[in-house]
Amino acid sequence: MRSHPELRESARRGIVAAVVLIAAITTLFGCALIVPRPEVTIATGSPSGVYYPLGGSICRLFNLDSPREGRQCVVVPSPGPIANIDVLRDGSADVVIVQSDVLADAAAGAGVFASRGPAGGLRTLFTGHADAFTIVARRELGIRRASDLLGKRINMGSPGSSERVGMERIMAALGATRGDFAETFELSHAAQHTALCLNELDAIVYEVAHPSGLIQDAVRRCRGVL
């Protein structure tokens, strides 16, 4: 089994340079060795996101061998990568989909996992598609960098989501708190998209692979800018 430094190095090697605005991170899979069950459970993300159908595709491939292996793969939705690490650690899931930075924090017991301590027994199965932390702002506001978001109405992403993780890293880099913004929201992908188009938000955030239909629509129809 790999040591924590080796795991973190593996996660760093898996990062794909696909920067849109702030930083790119690569989707990684981590699994723990637990007592076998009749089912192999994959914890993914919101049914409206890309991780849920990705998990479904993996399960369909796995289940091609179900008659021979005697085990069935099932997919479960989740609030996001933080919850996925937690269910992996408590044995509620066998495989989870997380970003490499979240995996590295879990292995080290850093960031949001500081109170939980390092997560042992994790290993990377393979890297998936590249997700980029993406900010879309209203064009007329002249927002061109992360610091320009201060004093604006922004969406933080729902609690535990990839968007929330990315936004909290941006805030830490800026030395900012939620009080430095005019208003902060915790909206889902679809809700924040609608709010931007209705001029109820100045900026929205996505953790997404590109090209993305939602991003394209926000730019073309709702006067957004990356």
Contacts in CASP RR format, 6 or more apart in sequence:
PFRMAT RR
TARGET T0000
AUTHOR 0000-0000-0000
METHOD contacts of the structure
MODEL  1
MRSHPELRESARRGIVAAVVLIAAITTLFGCALIVPRPEVTIATGSPSGV
YYPLGGSICRLFNLDSPREGRQCVVVPSPGPIANIDVLRDGSADVVIVQS
DVLADAAAGAGVFASRGPAGGLRTLFTGHADAFTIVARRELGIRRASDLL
GKRINMGSPGSSERVGMERIMAALGATRGDFAETFELSHAAQHTALCLNE
LDAIVYEVAHPSGLIQDAVRRCRGVL
1 33 0 8 1.000
1 121 0 8 1.000
1 123 0 8 1.000
2 10 0 8 1.000
2 123 0 8 1.000
4 107 0 8 1.000
4 108 0 8 1.000
4 118 0 8 1.000
4 120 0 8 1.000
7 103 0 8 1.000
7 104 0 8 1.000
7 107 0 8 1.000
7 122 0 8 1.000
7 123 0 8 1.000
7 124 0 8 1.000
8 104 0 8 1.000
8 107 0 8 1.000
8 108 0 8 1.000
10 124 0 8 1.000
11 28 0 8 1.000
11 100 0 8 1.000
11 101 0 8 1.000
11 103 0 8 1.000
11 104 0 8 1.000
11 107 0 8 1.000
11 124 0 8 1.000
12 100 0 8 1.000
12 104 0 8 1.000
14 26 0 8 1.000
14 28 0 8 1.000
14 100 0 8 1.000
14 127 0 8 1.000
15 24 0 8 1.000
15 25 0 8 1.000
15 26 0 8 1.000
15 100 0 8 1.000
16 24 0 8 1.000
16 26 0 8 1.000
16 127 0 8 1.000
16 130 0 8 1.000
17 24 0 8 1.000
18 24 0 8 1.000
18 130 0 8 1.000
18 131 0 8 1.000
18 132 0 8 1.000
18 210 0 8 1.000
19 132 0 8 1.000
20 132 0 8 1.000
20 133 0 8 1.000
20 134 0 8 1.000
20 210 0 8 1.000
20 226 0 8 1.000
21 132 0 8 1.000
21 133 0 8 1.000
21 134 0 8 1.000
21 135 0 8 1.000
21 146 0 8 1.000
21 226 0 8 1.000
22 133 0 8 1.000
22 135 0 8 1.000
22 146 0 8 1.000
22 166 0 8 1.000
22 170 0 8 1.000
23 132 0 8 1.000
23 133 0 8 1.000
23 169 0 8 1.000
24 130 0 8 1.000
24 131 0 8 1.000
24 132 0 8 1.000
24 133 0 8 1.000
25 99 0 8 1.000
25 100 0 8 1.000
25 101 0 8 1.000
25 130 0 8 1.000
25 131 0 8 1.000
25 132 0 8 1.000
25 133 0 8 1.000
25 207 0 8 1.000
26 99 0 8 1.000
26 100 0 8 1.000
26 127 0 8 1.000
26 128 0 8 1.000
26 129 0 8 1.000
26 130 0 8 1.000
26 131 0 8 1.000
27 51 0 8 1.000
27 54 0 8 1.000
27 97 0 8 1.000
27 98 0 8 1.000
27 99 0 8 1.000
27 100 0 8 1.000
27 127 0 8 1.000
27 128 0 8 1.000
27 129 0 8 1.000
27 130 0 8 1.000
27 131 0 8 1.000
28 98 0 8 1.000
28 99 0 8 1.000
28 100 0 8 1.000
28 103 0 8 1.000
28 124 0 8 1.000
28 127 0 8 1.000
28 128 0 8 1.000
29 95 0 8 1.000
29 96 0 8 1.000
29 97 0 8 1.000
29 98 0 8 1.000
29 124 0 8 1.000
29 125 0 8 1.000
29 126 0 8 1.000
29 127 0 8 1.000
29 128 0 8 1.000
30 88 0 8 1.000
30 95 0 8 1.000
30 96 0 8 1.000
30 98 0 8 1.000
30 103 0 8 1.000
30 122 0 8 1.000
30 123 0 8 1.000
30 124 0 8 1.000
30 125 0 8 1.000
31 88 0 8 1.000
31 94 0 8 1.000
31 95 0 8 1.000
31 96 0 8 1.000
31 122 0 8 1.000
31 123 0 8 1.000
31 125 0 8 1.000
32 88 0 8 1.000
32 89 0 8 1.000
32 91 0 8 1.000
32 94 0 8 1.000
32 120 0 8 1.000
32 121 0 8 1.000
32 122 0 8 1.000
33 121 0 8 1.000
34 91 0 8 1.000
34 94 0 8 1.000
36 71 0 8 1.000
37 71 0 8 1.000
37 94 0 8 1.000
38 70 0 8 1.000
38 71 0 8 1.000
38 72 0 8 1.000
39 71 0 8 1.000
39 72 0 8 1.000
39 73 0 8 1.000
39 74 0 8 1.000
40 59 0 8 1.000
40 62 0 8 1.000
40 71 0 8 1.000
40 72 0 8 1.000
40 73 0 8 1.000
40 74 0 8 1.000
40 94 0 8 1.000
40 95 0 8 1.000
41 73 0 8 1.000
41 74 0 8 1.000
41 75 0 8 1.000
41 76 0 8 1.000
41 92 0 8 1.000
41 93 0 8 1.000
41 94 0 8 1.000
41 95 0 8 1.000
42 55 0 8 1.000
42 56 0 8 1.000
42 58 0 8 1.000
42 59 0 8 1.000
42 73 0 8 1.000
42 74 0 8 1.000
42 75 0 8 1.000
42 76 0 8 1.000
42 93 0 8 1.000
42 94 0 8 1.000
42 95 0 8 1.000
42 96 0 8 1.000
42 97 0 8 1.000
43 76 0 8 1.000
43 78 0 8 1.000
43 83 0 8 1.000
43 84 0 8 1.000
43 87 0 8 1.000
43 88 0 8 1.000
43 92 0 8 1.000
43 93 0 8 1.000
43 95 0 8 1.000
43 96 0 8 1.000
43 97 0 8 1.000
44 51 0 8 1.000
44 52 0 8 1.000
44 54 0 8 1.000
44 55 0 8 1.000
44 56 0 8 1.000
44 75 0 8 1.000
44 76 0 8 1.000
44 77 0 8 1.000
44 78 0 8 1.000
44 84 0 8 1.000
44 96 0 8 1.000
44 97 0 8 1.000
45 51 0 8 1.000
45 52 0 8 1.000
45 77 0 8 1.000
45 78 0 8 1.000
45 79 0 8 1.000
45 80 0 8 1.000
45 84 0 8 1.000
45 97 0 8 1.000
46 52 0 8 1.000
46 77 0 8 1.000
46 78 0 8 1.000
46 79 0 8 1.000
46 80 0 8 1.000
46 161 0 8 1.000
46 188 0 8 1.000
46 189 0 8 1.000
47 77 0 8 1.000
48 188 0 8 1.000
48 189 0 8 1.000
48 190 0 8 1.000
49 189 0 8 1.000
50 129 0 8 1.000
50 208 0 8 1.000
50 209 0 8 1.000
51 80 0 8 1.000
51 97 0 8 1.000
52 75 0 8 1.000
52 77 0 8 1.000
54 97 0 8 1.000
54 128 0 8 1.000
54 129 0 8 1.000
55 75 0 8 1.000
55 97 0 8 1.000
56 75 0 8 1.000
58 73 0 8 1.000
58 95 0 8 1.000
59 73 0 8 1.000
59 74 0 8 1.000
59 75 0 8 1.000
62 73 0 8 1.000
63 72 0 8 1.000
63 73 0 8 1.000
66 72 0 8 1.000
66 73 0 8 1.000
76 93 0 8 1.000
78 84 0 8 1.000
78 87 0 8 1.000
78 96 0 8 1.000
79 158 0 8 1.000
79 159 0 8 1.000
79 160 0 8 1.000
79 161 0 8 1.000
80 160 0 8 1.000
80 161 0 8 1.000
80 162 0 8 1.000
81 96 0 8 1.000
81 97 0 8 1.000
81 98 0 8 1.000
81 99 0 8 1.000
81 102 0 8 1.000
81 160 0 8 1.000
81 161 0 8 1.000
81 162 0 8 1.000
81 165 0 8 1.000
82 102 0 8 1.000
82 112 0 8 1.000
82 160 0 8 1.000
82 165 0 8 1.000
83 160 0 8 1.000
84 93 0 8 1.000
84 96 0 8 1.000
84 97 0 8 1.000
84 98 0 8 1.000
85 96 0 8 1.000
85 98 0 8 1.000
85 102 0 8 1.000
85 103 0 8 1.000
85 106 0 8 1.000
85 113 0 8 1.000
85 119 0 8 1.000
86 116 0 8 1.000
87 93 0 8 1.000
87 96 0 8 1.000
88 94 0 8 1.000
88 95 0 8 1.000
88 96 0 8 1.000
88 119 0 8 1.000
88 122 0 8 1.000
89 116 0 8 1.000
89 119 0 8 1.000
95 125 0 8 1.000
98 106 0 8 1.000
99 131 0 8 1.000
99 162 0 8 1.000
99 165 0 8 1.000
99 207 0 8 1.000
100 127 0 8 1.000
101 165 0 8 1.000
101 169 0 8 1.000
102 165 0 8 1.000
103 122 0 8 1.000
103 124 0 8 1.000
104 110 0 8 1.000
105 111 0 8 1.000
105 112 0 8 1.000
105 113 0 8 1.000
106 113 0 8 1.000
106 118 0 8 1.000
106 119 0 8 1.000
106 122 0 8 1.000
107 118 0 8 1.000
107 119 0 8 1.000
107 120 0 8 1.000
107 122 0 8 1.000
108 118 0 8 1.000
109 116 0 8 1.000
109 117 0 8 1.000
109 118 0 8 1.000
109 119 0 8 1.000
112 165 0 8 1.000
113 119 0 8 1.000
129 209 0 8 1.000
130 209 0 8 1.000
131 162 0 8 1.000
131 207 0 8 1.000
131 208 0 8 1.000
131 209 0 8 1.000
132 207 0 8 1.000
132 208 0 8 1.000
132 209 0 8 1.000
132 210 0 8 1.000
133 163 0 8 1.000
133 166 0 8 1.000
133 170 0 8 1.000
133 205 0 8 1.000
133 206 0 8 1.000
133 207 0 8 1.000
134 205 0 8 1.000
134 206 0 8 1.000
134 207 0 8 1.000
134 208 0 8 1.000
134 210 0 8 1.000
134 212 0 8 1.000
134 215 0 8 1.000
134 226 0 8 1.000
135 146 0 8 1.000
135 149 0 8 1.000
135 203 0 8 1.000
135 204 0 8 1.000
135 205 0 8 1.000
135 226 0 8 1.000
136 196 0 8 1.000
136 203 0 8 1.000
136 204 0 8 1.000
136 205 0 8 1.000
136 206 0 8 1.000
136 215 0 8 1.000
136 218 0 8 1.000
136 219 0 8 1.000
136 224 0 8 1.000
136 225 0 8 1.000
136 226 0 8 1.000
137 143 0 8 1.000
137 148 0 8 1.000
137 149 0 8 1.000
137 152 0 8 1.000
137 202 0 8 1.000
137 203 0 8 1.000
137 224 0 8 1.000
137 225 0 8 1.000
138 196 0 8 1.000
138 199 0 8 1.000
138 201 0 8 1.000
138 202 0 8 1.000
138 203 0 8 1.000
138 222 0 8 1.000
138 223 0 8 1.000
138 224 0 8 1.000
138 225 0 8 1.000
139 223 0 8 1.000
139 224 0 8 1.000
139 225 0 8 1.000
140 223 0 8 1.000
141 148 0 8 1.000
141 152 0 8 1.000
141 202 0 8 1.000
142 148 0 8 1.000
142 225 0 8 1.000
143 149 0 8 1.000
143 152 0 8 1.000
143 202 0 8 1.000
143 203 0 8 1.000
143 225 0 8 1.000
146 170 0 8 1.000
146 173 0 8 1.000
146 174 0 8 1.000
147 174 0 8 1.000
149 181 0 8 1.000
149 202 0 8 1.000
149 203 0 8 1.000
150 174 0 8 1.000
150 176 0 8 1.000
150 180 0 8 1.000
150 181 0 8 1.000
151 180 0 8 1.000
151 181 0 8 1.000
151 182 0 8 1.000
152 181 0 8 1.000
152 182 0 8 1.000
152 202 0 8 1.000
152 203 0 8 1.000
153 181 0 8 1.000
153 182 0 8 1.000
153 183 0 8 1.000
153 184 0 8 1.000
153 185 0 8 1.000
153 200 0 8 1.000
153 201 0 8 1.000
153 202 0 8 1.000
153 203 0 8 1.000
154 167 0 8 1.000
154 181 0 8 1.000
154 183 0 8 1.000
154 184 0 8 1.000
154 185 0 8 1.000
154 201 0 8 1.000
154 202 0 8 1.000
154 203 0 8 1.000
154 204 0 8 1.000
154 205 0 8 1.000
155 163 0 8 1.000
155 184 0 8 1.000
155 185 0 8 1.000
155 186 0 8 1.000
155 187 0 8 1.000
155 192 0 8 1.000
155 195 0 8 1.000
155 201 0 8 1.000
155 203 0 8 1.000
155 204 0 8 1.000
155 205 0 8 1.000
156 163 0 8 1.000
156 164 0 8 1.000
156 167 0 8 1.000
156 168 0 8 1.000
156 178 0 8 1.000
156 184 0 8 1.000
156 185 0 8 1.000
156 186 0 8 1.000
156 205 0 8 1.000
157 163 0 8 1.000
157 164 0 8 1.000
157 167 0 8 1.000
157 185 0 8 1.000
157 186 0 8 1.000
157 187 0 8 1.000
157 188 0 8 1.000
157 192 0 8 1.000
157 205 0 8 1.000
158 164 0 8 1.000
158 186 0 8 1.000
158 187 0 8 1.000
158 188 0 8 1.000
159 186 0 8 1.000
161 207 0 8 1.000
162 207 0 8 1.000
163 205 0 8 1.000
163 206 0 8 1.000
163 207 0 8 1.000
164 186 0 8 1.000
165 207 0 8 1.000
166 205 0 8 1.000
166 207 0 8 1.000
167 205 0 8 1.000
171 177 0 8 1.000
171 178 0 8 1.000
174 180 0 8 1.000
178 184 0 8 1.000
182 202 0 8 1.000
185 192 0 8 1.000
185 195 0 8 1.000
185 201 0 8 1.000
187 195 0 8 1.000
187 201 0 8 1.000
187 204 0 8 1.000
189 206 0 8 1.000
189 214 0 8 1.000
192 201 0 8 1.000
192 204 0 8 1.000
192 205 0 8 1.000
193 204 0 8 1.000
193 214 0 8 1.000
193 217 0 8 1.000
193 218 0 8 1.000
193 222 0 8 1.000
195 201 0 8 1.000
195 204 0 8 1.000
196 203 0 8 1.000
196 204 0 8 1.000
196 218 0 8 1.000
196 222 0 8 1.000
196 224 0 8 1.000
197 218 0 8 1.000
197 221 0 8 1.000
197 222 0 8 1.000
204 218 0 8 1.000
206 212 0 8 1.000
206 214 0 8 1.000
206 215 0 8 1.000
208 214 0 8 1.000
208 215 0 8 1.000
215 226 0 8 1.000
218 224 0 8 1.000
219 225 0 8 1.000
219 226 0 8 1.000
END
